[in-house]
Amino acid sequence: MLAIEIVIKLFSGVNMISINEVLLDILMEKNLQSFSVNELKKMFIAVVPGVDNRQLSQLINRTLSKLCKHGFVEKTINVTKASYRKTTFFDVSKLYKSKSRIHLVEAETEETKDKIHQLKATLNKYQVDLMGFIGEAEEFKRIFSEFPEAKQELYTKYMDARNQSSTIIGKIKALEACLNVVKG
């Protein structure tokens, strides 16, 4: 009865089926007749290293489910795992490549970790410097109110402290943006 249903589905005009381009290339191999999800994952990772494992599992399971529904592959469940086998109705002309929506996971290398550590150290230094310049400017304001006669002579030093804090704020923003990019 199952074979009759598959034949009816195939001859009732199966529309084109979109499949991830890498997965389609793997499935089009002539020697690949039976396989498991784990085997497909290993083959996919060999082509695209750094892919997110959970997303890849979902992609493969959805694709196999779609192919089973259209009779292109058949699922066999053994005691411990499921395996799939291409049927005689597996028709490459009914499949087309879709763009990959799967995200790559970049492995954080030691070099990247060192760079992040250096950026954070510089950021902390700038934050401490900023607090010093803000404190200096606030102290000058307090001195101006206490000793108005000294304001004229100290005003340039007060402005220097304010300008330095503005410069440091710019550096802090740049470092934070860089950290966000490097971290991902």
VOGU-3710 file (C-alpha; in Angstrom, 3 decimals, decimal comma):
1> mlaieivikl> 0,000/0,000/0,000  2,857/2,404/0,844  4,509/1,917/-2,571  1,218/2,705/-4,334  0,854/5,942/-2,340  4,392/6,960/-3,299  3,735/6,295/-6,995  0,514/8,306/-6,840  2,332/11,223/-5,195  5,097/11,138/-7,796
11> fsgvnmisin> 2,792/11,052/-10,772  0,413/13,628/-9,345  2,962/16,340/-10,127  5,547/16,777/-7,409  6,589/20,379/-7,353  10,213/21,352/-7,173  11,689/20,742/-3,730  14,202/23,209/-2,337  17,139/21,736/-0,464  20,203/23,311/1,086
21> evlldilmek> 22,856/23,519/-1,640  25,550/21,643/0,320  23,120/18,939/1,415  21,865/18,521/-2,149  25,419/18,086/-3,436  25,981/15,399/-0,800  22,723/13,606/-1,610  23,430/13,672/-5,368  26,483/11,429/-4,965  25,779/8,184/-6,797
31> nlqsfsvnel> 27,488/5,942/-4,200  25,400/7,394/-1,392  22,403/5,073/-1,308  21,831/4,581/2,406  22,892/6,857/5,241  22,102/8,097/8,721  21,633/11,623/10,022  25,046/11,461/11,715  26,724/10,387/8,486  25,136/13,305/6,628
41> kkmfiavvpg> 26,244/15,655/9,403  29,839/14,453/9,143  29,812/14,900/5,359  28,278/18,379/5,684  30,842/19,458/8,307  33,646/18,199/6,059  32,445/20,666/3,408  31,445/23,494/5,762  33,463/23,351/8,985  32,302/25,573/11,825
51> vdnrqlsqli> 28,591/25,085/11,265  26,264/25,264/14,281  25,554/21,657/15,309  21,955/22,216/16,453  21,007/24,113/13,307  22,631/21,461/11,132  20,682/18,677/12,860  17,443/20,595/12,325  18,276/21,233/8,668  19,078/17,591/7,964
61> nrtlsklckh> 16,014/16,279/9,816  13,676/18,709/8,033  15,188/17,886/4,655  14,940/14,143/5,199  11,374/14,512/6,404  10,531/16,459/3,240  12,223/13,857/1,040  10,399/11,018/2,854  7,076/12,799/2,360  7,674/12,944/-1,396
71> gfvektinvt> 8,931/9,356/-1,565  12,506/10,257/-2,517  13,998/8,517/0,534  12,714/5,831/2,841  13,261/5,767/6,595  14,142/2,505/8,335  14,188/2,404/12,120  16,504/-0,135/13,696  16,669/-0,833/17,417  19,131/1,995/18,141
81> kasyrkttff> 19,004/4,417/15,210  17,181/5,479/12,110  18,704/5,100/8,695  17,598/6,393/5,324  17,809/4,940/1,857  17,235/6,530/-1,529  14,272/5,035/-3,330  13,991/4,377/-7,045  11,865/7,524/-7,165  14,775/9,755/-6,075
91> dvsklyksks> 14,709/12,354/-8,849  17,427/15,003/-8,880  15,537/16,985/-11,530  12,800/17,684/-8,957  15,308/19,148/-6,455  16,831/22,596/-6,546  19,481/24,293/-4,459  18,435/26,874/-1,911  20,774/29,333/-0,255  22,122/28,280/3,093
101> rihlveaete> 20,472/29,910/6,083  22,662/28,025/8,493  25,068/30,060/10,622  28,734/29,366/10,985  30,233/29,286/14,441  33,679/30,784/14,536  35,973/28,993/16,882  37,596/31,492/19,207  41,300/31,022/18,679  43,961/31,781/21,238
111> etkdkihqlk> 44,979/34,765/19,115  41,412/36,107/19,229  41,266/35,572/22,998  44,545/37,473/23,398  43,253/40,349/21,277  40,030/40,505/23,291  42,038/40,503/26,515  44,247/43,353/25,226  41,225/45,369/24,105  39,552/44,918/27,492
121> atlnkyqvdl> 42,736/45,944/29,314  43,009/49,103/27,195  39,306/49,805/27,722  39,720/49,530/31,507  42,725/51,865/31,412  40,740/54,444/29,427  37,802/54,174/31,826  40,125/54,859/34,771  41,695/57,796/32,899  38,211/59,144/32,133
131> mgfigeaeef> 37,284/59,084/35,805  40,505/60,986/36,581  39,793/63,714/34,010  36,171/64,043/35,155  37,358/64,306/38,754  39,922/66,933/37,755  37,308/69,029/35,903  34,884/68,776/38,845  37,629/69,828/41,248  38,456/72,860/39,097
141> krifsefpea> 34,762/73,854/39,197  34,779/73,554/42,982  37,983/75,650/43,173  36,421/78,302/40,910  33,507/78,703/43,275  35,803/78,840/46,309  38,534/81,012/44,747  36,958/83,073/41,951  40,169/85,107/41,618  42,048/81,957/40,433
151> kqelytkymd> 39,498/81,133/37,732  41,184/83,157/35,008  44,557/81,466/35,468  43,147/77,944/35,945  40,449/78,046/33,261  42,740/76,672/30,495  43,692/73,723/32,717  39,986/73,123/33,395  39,249/73,144/29,640  42,167/70,781/28,984
161> arnqsstiig> 40,704/68,308/31,487  37,262/68,544/29,806  38,773/68,086/26,337  40,812/65,102/27,517  37,672/63,468/28,927  35,894/64,002/25,582  38,817/62,403/23,748  38,846/59,451/26,143  35,078/58,982/25,680  35,659/58,686/21,932
171> kikaleacln> 38,389/56,102/22,480  36,141/54,123/24,832  33,314/54,081/22,265  35,710/52,910/19,540  37,080/50,116/21,736  33,584/48,977/22,725  32,550/48,835/19,060  35,704/46,867/18,223  35,052/44,414/21,068  31,504/43,839/19,822
181> vvkg> 32,810/43,025/16,342  35,636/40,761/17,557  33,358/38,886/19,978  30,736/38,467/17,280
//
